[in-house]
Amino acid sequence: MRTNVYVDGFNLYYGCLKGTSYKWLDLNALCAKLLPRDEIHRIRYFTARITARPDDPDSPTRQDMYLRALGTIPRLSIHYGHFQETRPRMPVANPLPFASRTVKVIKTEEKGSDVNLASHLLLDAFRRDCEMAVVISNDSDLKEPLRMLIEELDIPVGLINPHKPRFRSRNLLALNPQFFKQIKTNALKASQFPEVLQDLSGEIRRPAKW
């Protein structure tokens, strides 16, 4: 079955990659591992450019290397949202006596990726670009566009949860998808890019420290 895969990049990262040695993830290999009977027609990856922070000044460089690695995958496209930084005043969980009950914090939110994912999901469905759509995310905000695919456009939907089973979205499962799968550690381990790749700009090396 001709299948399009839609990857919520930050949901994937925080669900099963952060704190692991599997961040150098080949999404094409992962899709082949999880969907062995399907023809992967295209992969759409949704993310946002990160900025350097005092505690991790090299993070944008590592992200650039990974995005370049993804760019070597045929039929994969990268779609960008953006980060929004605000400094709201928020309540302290356990304030000390006579101390302020609120504190100003730096709050960084990724914006646009869920909307971009939903938009491309629906546009591809209207164009009959695929016979099945597979979404790698547990974001319940995607419930309505997925419902439209299933009920209005007659496109079957598969769900792949990058988080632990207890964090699966009941709202998405209520749609009765074609299938539901978990990303397991052995699939991540078996789906890593080589240490060195090549693109038109030269060598792409896995970051030594991540």
GUSE-705068 format. One record per atom (N, C-alpha, C): y, x, z. Coordinates in steps of 0.2 Angstrom, whole numbers, padded with zeros to 4 digits, always signed. Layout:
// GUSE-705068
YXZ...
This chain:
// GUSE-705068
-0006+0004+0000+0000+0000+0000+0006+0004+0000+0011+0003-0004+0017+0007-0005+0022+0005+0001+0023+0011+0005+0026+0010+0012+0032+0014+0013+0037+0011+0015+0043+0015+0017+0043+0015+0025+0045+0021+0027+0045+0023+0035+0052+0024+0037+0054+0021+0042+0061+0021+0044+0061+0024+0051+0064+0030+0052+0064+0034+0058+0070+0034+0062+0070+0031+0068+0076+0031+0073+0075+0038+0076+0079+0043+0074+0079+0050+0076+0080+0051+0083+0085+0048+0086+0086+0049+0093+0081+0045+0097+0078+0040+0095+0073+0036+0099+0067+0040+0099+0065+0043+0093+0059+0048+0092+0060+0054+0097+0066+0057+0097+0067+0063+0101+0066+0062+0108+0070+0057+0111+0070+0055+0118+0063+0052+0120+0060+0049+0115+0053+0046+0117+0047+0051+0118+0047+0056+0113+0041+0060+0114+0042+0067+0112+0048+0069+0110+0049+0076+0108+0053+0080+0114+0058+0077+0117+0062+0081+0122+0058+0084+0127+0059+0091+0129+0055+0094+0134+0048+0096+0132+0047+0096+0125+0040+0098+0123+0041+0104+0118+0036+0106+0115+0036+0112+0110+0035+0109+0103+0035+0102+0102+0034+0099+0096+0040+0097+0092+0046+0100+0094+0052+0097+0090+0052+0099+0083+0049+0104+0081+0049+0106+0074+0044+0102+0070+0046+0095+0070+0041+0090+0068+0042+0089+0060+0036+0089+0057+0036+0088+0050+0034+0080+0049+0040+0076+0047+0039+0069+0047+0034+0067+0042+0034+0070+0036+0029+0068+0031+0022+0069+0034+0021+0075+0037+0014+0076+0040+0012+0071+0045+0017+0069+0049+0016+0064+0054+0014+0057+0051+0018+0055+0046+0017+0049+0043+0010+0049+0040+0008+0054+0037+0001+0055+0034-0004+0054+0039-0003+0057+0045-0008+0057+0050-0008+0050+0053-0003+0046+0054-0003+0040+0057-0004+0034+0052-0003+0035+0045-0004+0030+0040-0008+0033+0035-0014+0035+0036-0018+0038+0031-0020+0034+0025-0020+0027+0026-0022+0023+0020-0016+0021+0016-0010+0023+0018-0004+0020+0014-0001+0026+0010+0002+0023+0004+0006+0028+0000+0013+0028+0003+0015+0034+0005+0022+0034+0008+0027+0035+0002+0030+0030+0001+0035+0029-0004+0041+0033-0003+0044+0032+0003+0050+0035+0005+0050+0035+0013+0054+0040+0016+0055+0041+0023+0063+0041+0024+0065+0037+0028+0072+0037+0029+0073+0039+0037+0077+0044+0038+0078+0047+0044+0085+0046+0047+0086+0042+0052+0093+0040+0055+0095+0045+0061+0100+0048+0061+0102+0052+0066+0110+0053+0066+0113+0057+0070+0120+0059+0070+0120+0066+0072+0126+0069+0069+0127+0076+0071+0129+0077+0078+0126+0082+0081+0128+0083+0088+0133+0089+0089+0137+0089+0094+0142+0095+0095+0140+0099+0101+0142+0105+0101+0141+0110+0106+0143+0108+0113+0139+0109+0118+0142+0108+0125+0141+0114+0129+0145+0115+0134+0145+0121+0138+0138+0123+0140+0134+0119+0142+0127+0120+0144+0122+0122+0139+0124+0120+0132+0120+0122+0127+0124+0123+0120+0127+0128+0120+0132+0129+0114+0128+0130+0107+0121+0131+0107+0118+0133+0101+0114+0126+0098+0115+0121+0102+0111+0115+0100+0113+0112+0093+0120+0113+0090+0121+0111+0083+0117+0115+0078+0117+0122+0080+0113+0126+0075+0106+0125+0075+0103+0123+0080+0096+0121+0080+0095+0115+0076+0100+0110+0077+0099+0104+0073+0100+0105+0066+0105+0109+0064+0105+0111+0057+0099+0114+0054+0096+0118+0058+0089+0121+0055+0084+0115+0054+0084+0111+0059+0079+0105+0058+0081+0101+0052+0087+0099+0052+0089+0095+0046+0088+0098+0039+0089+0105+0039+0087+0108+0033+0079+0108+0032+0075+0109+0037+0068+0108+0036+0066+0101+0034+0069+0096+0036+0068+0089+0034+0070+0089+0027+0075+0092+0025+0077+0092+0018+0072+0094+0013+0067+0098+0015+0062+0101+0010+0057+0095+0009+0057+0090+0012+0052+0084+0011+0054+0080+0005+0050+0080+0000+0051+0075-0005+0051+0068-0003+0056+0064-0005+0056+0057-0004+0059+0055+0003+0062+0060+0006+0065+0059+0013+0072+0060+0012+0076+0055+0015+0083+0055+0015+0086+0054+0022+0091+0057+0024+0094+0058+0030+0101+0053+0030+0101+0049+0035+0107+0044+0035+0111+0045+0042+0117+0047+0042+0121+0049+0048+0125+0043+0051+0124+0043+0058+0129+0039+0062+0134+0044+0065+0136+0043+0071+0141+0047+0074+0141+0047+0081+0143+0051+0085+0144+0051+0092+0151+0049+0094+0151+0045+0099+0157+0043+0102+0157+0045+0110+0162+0049+0111+0163+0052+0118+0169+0048+0122+0167+0045+0128+0172+0042+0132+0172+0045+0139+0177+0044+0143+0177+0046+0150+0179+0040+0155+0174+0036+0155+0175+0030+0160+0174+0032+0167+0177+0028+0171+0176+0028+0178+0171+0024+0180+0166+0027+0184+0160+0023+0186+0158+0023+0193+0155+0018+0196+0153+0019+0203+0148+0024+0205+0149+0027+0211+0144+0032+0213+0138+0029+0217+0132+0031+0215+0126+0028+0218+0126+0028+0225+0128+0034+0228+0127+0034+0236+0134+0038+0238+0139+0034+0238+0146+0037+0240+0146+0040+0248+0149+0045+0249+0150+0048+0256+0155+0044+0259+0155+0043+0266+0160+0040+0270+0167+0043+0268+0171+0039+0267+0178+0040+0266+0180+0044+0259+0174+0044+0255+0175+0047+0249+0176+0042+0243+0178+0044+0238+0179+0039+0232+0173+0036+0230+0173+0029+0229+0167+0026+0227+0166+0026+0219+0170+0029+0216+0170+0029+0209+0171+0037+0207+0169+0038+0201+0170+0045+0198+0170+0045+0191+0175+0049+0188+0175+0049+0180+0170+0053+0177+0166+0051+0172+0161+0054+0169+0162+0055+0162+0158+0059+0159+0158+0060+0151+0152+0056+0149+0154+0051+0145+0149+0047+0142+0148+0048+0135+0143+0050+0132+0142+0051+0125+0137+0046+0122+0139+0042+0117+0134+0037+0114+0134+0038+0107+0128+0038+0105+0126+0038+0097+0128+0031+0094+0132+0031+0089+0134+0025+0086+0132+0025+0079+0130+0019+0076+0129+0018+0069+0122+0018+0067+0118+0022+0070+0111+0023+0067+0107+0017+0067+0107+0012+0072+0103+0006+0072+0106+0002+0067+0112+0001+0066+0115-0003+0060+0113+0000+0054+0114+0007+0053+0111+0010+0047+0104+0008+0045+0100+0009+0050+0093+0008+0049+0092+0000+0047+0095-0004+0051+0094-0011+0049+0096-0013+0042+0102-0010+0040+0105-0011+0033+0100-0008+0028+0098-0002+0028+0093+0000+0023+0087-0003+0023+0084-0005+0029+0078-0009+0029+0078-0015+0025+0084-0019+0026+0085-0025+0023+0086-0024+0015+0090-0019+0014+0092-0018+0007+0086-0016+0003+0082-0012+0006+0075-0010+0002+0071-0016+0001+0071-0020+0007+0066-0026+0006+0069-0031+0001+0075-0032+0000+0078-0036-0005+0077-0033-0012+0077-0027-0013+0075-0024-0019+0068-0023-0020+0064-0025-0016+0056-0024-0016+0055-0017-0018+0058-0013-0014+0057-0006-0014+0050-0003-0011+0047-0008-0007+0041-0006-0004+0037-0013-0003+0030-0012-0001+0026-0017+0000+0025-0018+0008+0027-0013+0011+0027-0013+0019+0032-0009+0022+0035-0011+0027+0040-0007+0031+0037-0005+0037+0038+0002+0039+0035+0004+0046+0041+0007+0049+0042+0005+0055+0048+0008+0059+0046+0012+0065+0048+0018+0066+0047+0022+0072+0053+0021+0077+0052+0017+0081+0057+0015+0086+0054+0010+0091+0057+0010+0097+0056+0004+0101+0062+0000+0103+0067+0001+0099+0074-0002+0100+0073-0010+0099+0074-0013+0104+0074-0021+0103+0079-0024+0099+0085-0020+0098+0090-0022+0094+0088-0023+0087+0082-0020+0085+0080-0021+0078+0076-0028+0077+0075-0032+0082+0071-0038+0082+0073-0042+0076+0080-0044+0076+0082-0049+0070+0081-0046+0063+0083-0040+0061+0081-0038+0055+0074-0038+0053+0070-0036+0058+0062-0036+0057+0060-0043+0056+0062-0047+0060+0060-0054+0059+0062-0057+0052+0068-0055+0050+0070-0057+0043+0065-0054+0038+0063-0048+0039+0058-0045+0034+0051-0049+0034+0049-0051+0040+0042-0054+0041+0043-0061+0039+0048-0065+0041+0048-0072+0040+0051-0074+0034+0057-0071+0032+0061-0073+0026+0059-0070+0020+0057-0063+0020+0056-0059+0014+0049-0058+0013+0044-0060+0018+0037-0059+0017+0035-0052+0016+0038-0047+0020+0037-0040+0020+0033-0039+0026+0027-0036+0026+0024-0035+0032+0027-0029+0036+0027-0029+0042+0030-0023+0046+0025-0020+0051+0025-0013+0051+0021-0010+0056+0026-0006+0061+0024-0006+0067+0028-0003+0072+0025+0003+0075+0028+0009+0076+0026+0015+0079+0030+0016+0085+0027+0016+0091+0031+0017+0097+0031+0025+0099+0037+0028+0099+0037+0035+0101+0037+0036+0109+0038+0031+0112+0039+0031+0120+0032+0030+0123+0031+0031+0129+0025+0030+0133+0023+0022+0132+0017+0020+0133+0015+0013+0132+0019+0008+0136+0021+0011+0142+0024+0006+0147+0031+0004+0145+0034+0008+0140+0041+0007+0137+0040+0004+0130+0035+0001+0128+0035-0003+0122+0039-0009+0123+0042-0011+0117+0047-0016+0117+0043-0023+0116+0043-0027+0121+0040-0034+0121+0043-0038+0116+0050-0037+0115+0053-0041+0110+0051-0040+0103+0049-0033+0101+0047-0032+0095+0040-0034+0094+0036-0033+0099+0029-0035+0099+0028-0043+0098+0033-0046+0100+0033-0054+0100+0033-0056+0092+0035-0051+0088+0036-0053+0081+0029-0053+0077+0024-0051+0081+0017-0051+0078+0017-0046+0072+0018-0040+0073+0018-0035+0067+0012-0034+0064+0011-0031+0058+0005-0030+0055+0001-0025+0059+0004-0020+0062+0000-0016+0067+0005-0013+0072+0003-0010+0077+0007-0007+0082+0003-0001+0084+0006+0005+0084+0003+0011+0086+0008+0015+0091+0004+0020+0094+0008+0024+0099+0008+0031+0095+0013+0035+0096+0013+0042+0094+0010+0046+0100+0004+0050+0098+0001+0053+0103+0002+0061+0103+0001+0065+0108+0002+0072+0108-0002+0075+0102-0008+0073+0101-0012+0077+0096-0009+0076+0089-0006+0070+0088-0003+0069+0081+0003+0074+0081+0007+0074+0086+0013+0079+0086+0011+0086+0084+0006+0088+0088+0004+0095+0088+0001+0097+0081-0002+0092+0077-0005+0093+0071+0000+0092+0065+0006+0090+0067+0011+0089+0062+0018+0093+0062+0017+0099+0064+0022+0104+0064+0024+0108+0057+0030+0109+0056+0032+0113+0050+0029+0120+0051+0028+0124+0046+0027+0131+0046+0033+0134+0050+0032+0140+0053+0037+0144+0056+0043+0145+0052+0041+0147+0045+0047+0148+0040+0046+0144+0034+0051+0141+0032+0051+0137+0026+0057+0140+0021+0057+0137+0015+0062+0139+0010+0066+0133+0007+0072+0134+0007+0076+0129+0003+0080+0133-0002+0085+0129-0006+0089+0132-0011+0094+0137-0007+0095+0137-0001+0100+0141+0003+0097+0147+0006+0090+0147+0005+0086+0153+0008+0081+0151+0013+0080+0155+0018+0075+0154+0023+0077+0149+0028+0072+0145+0031+0073+0141+0037+0068+0143+0042+0071+0145+0047+0066+0148+0053+0066+0143+0059+0061+0142+0061+0060+0138+0068+0064+0141+0073+0069+0138+0076+0073+0141+0082+0068+0144+0087+0070+0150+0089+0066+0154+0094+0066+0150+0101+0072+0148+0102+0072+0144+0109+0075+0137+0107+0072+0132+0110+0074+0125+0109+0074+0122+0116
